[in-house]
Amino acid sequence: MVSQSILRPDWYPELQKEVSKVIIGQEDILEQMMIALLSKGHALLIGPPGMAKTTLVQSFAKCLSLPFGRIQFTPDLMPSDILGTEILQENRSSGQRELVFIKGPVFTQILLADEINRTPPKTQAALLQAMQEKTVTIFGRTETLETPFMVLATQNPIEQEGTYPLPEAQLDRFLLALHLKYPAFEEEVSIVKRHSGKFETNLNPILSGDQIRLIQEKILSMTAPDHVYEKAVRLVRATRPQSDNPVTEAVKYVKWGASPRAAQFLLLAAKARAFLHGRPVPVDEDLITLFHPTMNHRIQLNFQAEADGVDIDSILEIILKKV
């Protein structure tokens, strides 16, 4: 455990160093996962198979000394497979039968929801209450999840056959959507060298759950200059074709823009990034850096965008330049 004050980001380089024992590259993705956690949010990891998404999340949880759980989403998965179920069991002391609640894998602190778009909407929705309220209601009883609690869900963007796209209401529960990119040549050589033979490593815990909760509260209490609040709102409003001062490309290609919740999440994530970079308040750079991962799953394009080959990232880049 690091000795420096956890209310300064001195521990973060240590965490990066530990994760790099297993994961080569993906520094931006790791930082954004940390931002989501410190913002009390969740993240969606999007990338093709073989990008070490599961290993990244496992290493992340180990370095934070938090319990880790993994659910492989499949078409036949039921809500009770996630939340838990009641079973009839004999009480050894009284000899009477009683219903006992068996907790499901959602009762952890870092939850990997693997290929979340491969399970039907009813099962996807089972995660909604847990993600938003940090509680689970089942069989008339409400159970509180231990905090910090974070869902890291993965999606494979290649195979769309037999999948169930996440509804907008559930997508909006994810603070960030992180697109994993293929490694650079030198990084890929290092990956092959490291993982094509016998490889074992022990990861040292850097933070505890209590320390993470302290940092989360510090970030929530951070202030921001008025112009940063205003810029966050202007950026989000610019994604809406119905805005009072719309961007031309948004009017032409966007069906639905981001909601006020997106502006709240953008500002909160900017505070967490400012903390990690040792700044007392967020600045414009934090908003700009986090604009894409905060917005790219909250905007719906229309048929004209598809016909013209326009994607969400290009629209967001235009908005950044014009606002």
NORGI-V454951 format. One line per field, one symbol per residue. phi: phi as a letter, one per 30 degrees, with the letter a starting at -180 (. if undefined). psi: psi as a letter, one per 30 degrees, with the letter a starting at -180 (. if undefined). burial: 1 if it has 9 or more other C-alpha atoms within 8 Angstrom, else 0. A space follows every 10 residues. Layout:
phi->???
psi->???
burial->???
This chain:
phi->.dcddddcdd ddeddedddd dccciidddd ddddddddci cbbcccaddi ciddddddde dddchcecbb cddbdcdced dcdkacbdbd dddcicdbdb dcdddddbbc cccdhddcbd eddedddedd ddchbbcahi ccccddcdbb ccccbcdddc dicbeddedd eddddbcccd cdddeddddd ddddccbdbb accddcbcdd dddddedddd ddcbdedded dedddddddc dcddbddedd ddccdbcdce eddddddddd ddddddcicd bdbeeddddc ddddcdcccc ccdddddcic cdeddddddd dcd
psi->klflkfglgf feeeeeeeef fekkaheeee eeeeeeefgh alkkjklllg gheeeeeeee eefghkkklk kjklfgklef feellklkkk jfefflklkk kjkaffiaej kjjkhfggll eeeefffeee eefhlkkkhg kkkkkklkkk kjkkkjfejf kgljkkleee effkekjkjk lklleeeeee eeeeggakkk kkkkkellee eeeeeeeeee fklklefeee eeeeeefffk fglfilkeee eefkekallf eeeeeeeeee eeeeefggkf llleeeeeeg eeffffggkk lafeeeeghk leeeeeeeee ef.
burial->0000010111 1001110111 1111010011 0110111111 1111111000 0010111111 1111111111 1010001010 1111110000 1000000000 0011111111 1111111111 0011110111 1001110100 0000110111 1111110000 0001010001 1111111101 0000001101 1000000000 0010111110 1111110111 0101000110 1111111111 1000011011 1111111100 0110111111 1111110000 1110011101 1111111110 1101110001 1100110111 000
